[in-house]
Every structure is written in C-alpha cells, then in structure tokens.
Amino acid sequence: MSDAILKVEHLMMQFGGIKALNDVNLEVERGSITALIGPNGAGKTTVFNCLTGFYRASGGRIELNTRQRSVDIIQILGQKFRGEDWLHPARWGRRVFYKMFGGTHLVNRAGLARTFQNIRLFREMSVVENLLVAQHRQSNRNLIAGILNTKGYRRAENRALDRAFYWLEVVDLVDCANRLAGEMSYGQQRRLEIARAMCTDPEVVCLDEPAAGLNPVETRTLSGIIRFLRDRHGITVLLIEHDMGMVMEISDHIIVLDHGDVIARGAPHYIQHHDSVIAAYLGADDEEGEI
C-alpha cells in the first residue's frame, strides 16, 4: 500500500501462557474501508484492544500516521521491550501513567477512535449529552471561564453543540437528541456510538461488530453511514464484522485472522475464493484437504 495510515508490525499479545496474537502484520490504507474478519476466537477484538490502548501489546510496533504526526501507539502507552533503556525517566513516566489511568485517551488524542461490540453509552445521559462529553478534549476546559460564562466559553459550547447536531443528523437521530440514551432502540444506540466516536475528531475509526443485532434495513443504513464517513470526511474505517454480505459490499480491503495469525489479505473477490479462508470458516478434512 502506498499510503498506509496504520501499520502493524510483528504484533504479539500474550495472556499468561496463552498467545492470543502471533506476529501479526497488517496495513490500513488512508481513506479506505478495511475489514478484519475471522472465526470466533481468531484474535480480532484483541487486535482492536491493542490498537486502541485497552491492552498493551506484548511485542511489536503499531504506527499511526496522521496528517499531523506519526506515533508508535505501543510507545506512547509506555511499553518496554528488550533493547530499550529500562531506567529512562520517560519510559517510567508513561508506564506509571498507564497503570493509573489507562491508555485509551492517549490513542484517541493521536487520532484513533472506536466503538464496541457491547454498547458502552452513558445510558442515563441524553443523546446530545453523550456527544458533548465526547468533545471534552476540544472544548474550553478553563474552569474560571466556565464559572464566569465568558464569550470564549460560550463560543466553545456553541461549537460543541453544532458538531453534536451535525453528527446526529448524519446518523438520523436529531429527533432523539433529548431522549435518554438508554431508552433508545438497539439500532439507534449503535448509530449513536458511531456519532460519539466521530465527535472526537478522529482520522481512523475502529468499529467492532457494528452490525451485530441489526436487521437488514438497519444494516443497509449502517453501510451508508460508513461510506459517508469515508467519502465525505476522508475517515479511514477499520471494522470487525461477521455479516459477510456487508463486508463484501463495502470493504476495499479485507484481512483475515485465524488463531492469532493473518492467513489472507486482499480485495473482497480474492478473499471469497481463498482456500485458507474457506477452511478457517468451514473446516477442512485433514486427510483429504477438502472442505
């Protein structure tokens, strides 16, 4: 790929004696819709958790190349590997900070956001409040300005509201702005999660099974939203999804994981007929080597 916004090299993740990821290498092209697929337990969500700061990988490199800068996600999370200076104060500072606060906000600040397989909204807050909370990094955080209600603070509040209602319009939830997030339907909550992620102003958004539990009409609506993110805003989309119809329809590139290893990568028509992919999903006869 000529313009990779995300490069993963030799990524490894171990939980005790269990190796969840084994030397994973992948690239995501800027402005693409890339799907990460594989059977249950293949390691897809583990990859997402490493990319987004929920896990610190056991080894490897995750390079995020945004328009502003290039960062190694593992490095900003404070991980140490053989060959690095164990006594370097910056290494210790990052490690202590990660232990205390985690690393997801550091990754989000670098330009990468995500949604979750299990919806994680603020259920007791209104729909629009969920989107305003997501913008805390961009809004005016000066406590005194807030108390005095200065012009600068009011401008920041208005910008946050404008951004929130823009994304509510994109996901067709403007009429639900003042409803509690927990009162909405499952499909609406899925769309709200995407709007909340977009309010953080990312360049890459990772969608973890966004079509799970949706009916065919909702899935088509979701596909349109994902295309809109890419086509109108230039957002790079990386998604995990089990709905193969949706994956084959909207993806530019597909990466297939099985038991923590990348077994195939390429365009949808190539993946559809790849022997290793078919075997991973359907199983193969060990003696005959056939499905």
Secondary structure, DSSP 8 states (H G I E B T S, - for coil): --SEEEEEEEEEEEETTEEEEEEEEEEEETT-EEEEE-STTSSHHHHHHHHTTSS--SEEEEEEE-SS-EEEHHHHTT---TTS-TT-HHHHHHHHHHHHH-SHHHHHHHTEEE--SS----TTSBHHHHHHHTTTTTS---HHHHHHT-HHHHHHHHHHHHHHHHHHHHTT-GGGTTSBGGGS-HHHHHHHHHHHHHTT--SEEEEESTTTT--HHHHHHHHHHHHHHHHHH--EEEEE-S-HHHHHHH-SEEEEEETTEEEEEE-HHHHHT-HHHHHHHH---TTT---
